[in-house]
């Protein structure tokens, strides 16, 4: 009387297995769509960056909108990290903390590129958080734990690649800043006498 019914187990087991498989399939499809949104938004950011380097119309709108949407996606990924890797608590916290750092870095880059008021404050807030998250990520990779998880794709695409993308954006800003500085130093010797001592005036004159 107390023994389990083997026929009942045979009937329920396939249903449970198929339900779990269906959930995993839907989650995988959603995560693939989310990655596609990240890649498309990243491409739009690169387009905005190209417009900035070439000084074409719409540079500010394209870059700010693309970076803002990218920051929103990474804020969304902060919560998604706990949904998709809930079986691995350490990886879930790593994904959430890294995504938050990248999201704030995106907004900081908007302030830096556009030279808005509050840029220095944004850098002070984001810098330590980004540095700590990079240390945690580096420790995770050095420990070799990423080799023993089934979420390697999530680690490489959703965590590691965004850090590299942020690094490239900072590198592009440094290059752009140096090019503008060198250009200003060159044109100051060519500026008319009325522009001497008024850098803002000759900067507008030479469309820097």
N, C-alpha and C positions, 0 to 999 in steps of 0.2 A: 504493500500500500504506500509506503514511504519512498519507494524507488522511483526515479524520474522516468518519464515516458520517452523512450528513444525515438518514437515516431514524431512526437511533438518537437523534439530537438532538431530532427531532420527537416521539419517544416519551417521552423523559425530561423535556423541558421542561415539559409540562403537569403531570406528577406533582409536580415540584419546586414549581411555582407553586401548585398546589392544597394541598400540604403547608404551604407558607409562609402561605397564606391561612387555612388551618384553625388554625394556631398563633396568628396575629394575632387571629382571631375569638375564640378561647378566652381569650387575654390580655385582650382588650377586655371580654368578659363578666365576667371575674374582677375587673377594675378597676372596672367599674360596680357589681358586688356589694359591693366594698370601700367605694366611695363611699356606697352606701346604708347600710352599717353605720356609717360616720362620721356621716351625717346623723341616723340614728335615735338613736345614742348622744348626739349633740349635743342633740337634742330632750329626751332623758332628763335631761341635765345642766340644761337650762332648767327642767324640771319640779322637779328638786331645788332649784334656785335659787329658784323660786317658793315652794316649801315653806319655805325658809329665811326669806324675807321675810315670810311669813304665820305663821311659827312653828307650823306644823301638824306632827302626829306623823309620824315617819319621815323628817324632813328630812335628818338626818345620814347615815342609811343610803343613801338614794336618791342624794344628792349625792356621797358618797364612792365608792360603787360605780360610778356613771356616770363620774365623772372618772377613776377608776382604769382602767376599761375603755377610755376614750378615750385615756389615756396609753399603754396597751398597743397600741392600734391605730396610734398614731403611731410607736411603737417598731418595729412591724412594717413600717410604711411606710418607715422608714429603710433597711431592706434591700430593699424592693420598688422603691425609687427606682432602684437599679442594674439591676433586672430589666427594668423597663418602658421605661427611657430610656437603655439601655446604649449606644446609638449616639451619644448626646450626653453626653460625659463631664462637661462643666461643669454641665449641668443635673442630671445624676445626683448630683454632689456637692452642688449647691445643694439638691436635694430631700432628700437624706439629712441634711445639716446642719440644714436648717430643721425637718425632722420630729423630729429629736432635741431641738432647742430647744423645740419645742411640747410634746413629751412631758414634758420636765422642767418646763415651765411649768405643765402640768396638775397634776402632783404638788405643785408649790410652791403652787398655788392651793388645793389640798386642805388643806395645812398652814396656810395663811393664814386660810382661812375657818373651819377648826375650831380655830384657835389652839393647835396642838399644839406640844410641845417640839421644838426644832430648826427652827422657822419662820425665824428670822433666818439660820441657816446655809443653808437651802434658797434663800432669796432671794439671798444672797451668791453661791451657786454658779450659780444660773440667770440672774440679772440680766445679767452680762457676756456669757454665751453667747447670750442672746436679743438683746442689743443688737448684738453682732457679726453675728449672722445677719440681723438687720433691715438693717444697713448693706450686707451682701452682696446681699440681695434688692433693696434700693433701687438699688444700682449696676447690677444685672442689668436692672432695668426702665428705668433712665435710659439705658443703652447701647442700648436698642431691640432687643436680641437676641430678646426674647420674640415679636416680630412675625414672625420668620423661622423659627420652629420649628413642627413638626407636633404638638408636645406642649403647645399653649396651654391646652387643657382641664385637663391635669395641673397646670400652673402656677397657674391661677386657682382651681381647686376644691381641689386637694390641698396647695397651698402658701400661696397668698395668703389664702383664706378662713379657714383655721385661725388665722392671725395676727390677723385681724379678730375672730374669736371669742374669742381669749385677751384681746385688748384690751377687749372688751365685758365679760368676766368681771371684769377688774381694775376697770373703771369701775363695775360693779355693786357690787363690794366697797367701793370708796371711798364710794359713795352710801349703802350700808348702814351703814358705819362712821359717817358724818356724821349719819345719822338717829338712830343709837343715842346718839351723843355729845350731840346736841341734846335728846334725850328725857331723858337722865340729868341734863343741866343744868336742865331744866324741873322734874323731879320732886324734885330735891334741896331745892328751896324748899318742897315740900309734904310732905317726910318728917317723921315725928314726931321729937320732941326726942331720943328714945333712939337714933335712927339717926345723929345728928350725929357726924361724924368717923369713920364706919364705912361707906364707900361700898359694900363688898361686901354688907353687911347690907341696906341699902335697895335695892340692885340686885336682890337675891333677893326682897325684899318686894314690889317693883313689877314683878317678873317681866320684867326687861329681858334 
